[in-house]
Amino acid sequence: MHFAKTHALLEPRQVDFLDGSLGRLELTFNGTTMRYLLPDFDLTIQGKMKHLVGTDETFSYRVLGTDDDSIALLVAKDHGRDRIIHIHFVNANTFWLYSEESDYGLRDLNYREYFRKIE
């Protein structure tokens, strides 16, 4: 959240959403598929309690390219369309990617979502 607050112009509702939602998503990769697991959760946006229904989806992917500290994947039919995700590795246990979620008015913001290895 620190990166988003220092590099993006966020509206109060966007800050509330990001504060309440980041850190919940689990991504699992097995060489051919990516599992996108987000449990149900409650959060407060502009003083109002909201319940968000999670998701558990699996998508196939293929590697488009790599360099010393990142990998580009083509993920098939992610939310109805093929999309490229570019994963940047900080170290052996941490990576980040730019979020492109548009359902909550967050598209085109300059923020990263960080993940840590749990297995």
N, C-alpha and C positions, 0 to 999 in steps of 0.2 A: 504494500500500500504506500510505502514511503516513495517509491519511484513514481507512482501515479500522481501523488500529491505534489511532487516537486517538478514534474515534467508535463502535466496535463492541466487544462482548464476544466475543472469539474464543477458541475452544479451540485448543490447540497443533496439532492435526491440520488445523484450518481455516487457521491461519497458514501452515503448511507448504504446503498446497494453493495458497493465494493467492500466496505468495512464488514458487512454482514455475510457476504457470500464467498470472498476469497479464502482459500485454505481448505475448502471442503471437497473439491473435485479430485478424483483419483483417476489417473491415466495409466493403463497397463499395456505394454507392448510385448508381443511374443514372436516377432519376426515377420508375421503376415497380417496380424489383426491388432487393432487398438481398441481397448475397452475404455469407455467413457462412463464413469460411475459418479453420480452426484446424488447423495441421499436427500430426502425431504428435509426442509429446515424452515425455521421461523426467523424473521428479522424485522426490524423497525425501519421504515422509510418515512421521513418527515413526520415522526411522531405516531405513525399508524402501523400497527402490527400486521405483517403479511405472512402468509404461509406459502412457500414455494414447493411445488411437487418436483421431486428429483427425477432422475432418469438413469437407466442402465442400458447402454447401447454398445454394440460392437460394430466396428467398421474395418474393412480390409484396406491395406495400404501397400505402397511400394516405395522404395527409396529412389529419389531422383538424383541425389548427389550429397556429398559430404565434403567437409574441409577439416582443419585441425580442431575446431571447437563447435561445430554445428552439423546438423543433418537436415535435409529437406525431404519431406514425405508428400506423396500424393495420396490423400485419403479419399476413398470412394464413397460417394453418397452420404456425406456428412451433412445432416440437416437438408437433404434433398439435392445436394449438388456435390460434385467432386471439388476438393479444395486442397491447396498446398499449405502445409504448415512447416514452419522453419523453427527447429528446436535448437536453442543455443545452450551449450554446456558451460557452466561456471566451474564445476569440478566433478569428481566422480559421483557425487551424491546430490547435485543440484543442477537444474536446468530451468530455462525460462522461454516463454514464447509470447508474442503479441496476441492479445485477445481481439477477436473480430466479431464479438457478439453484438448483434444489432437489435435484438428484441427489447433491450432496456435503454436504448439511446446511447450506447457506448461506442458505436462504430467510429472509426477514425480518430479515436483518442490515442495519445502517445503513452500507453501504459503496458507494462509487462505483467504476466502472471508467472510467479515462481513456483516450482515444484521441487520436492526433495524425494530421494529414493527411500522407499520404506521396506523393500524386500531385498 
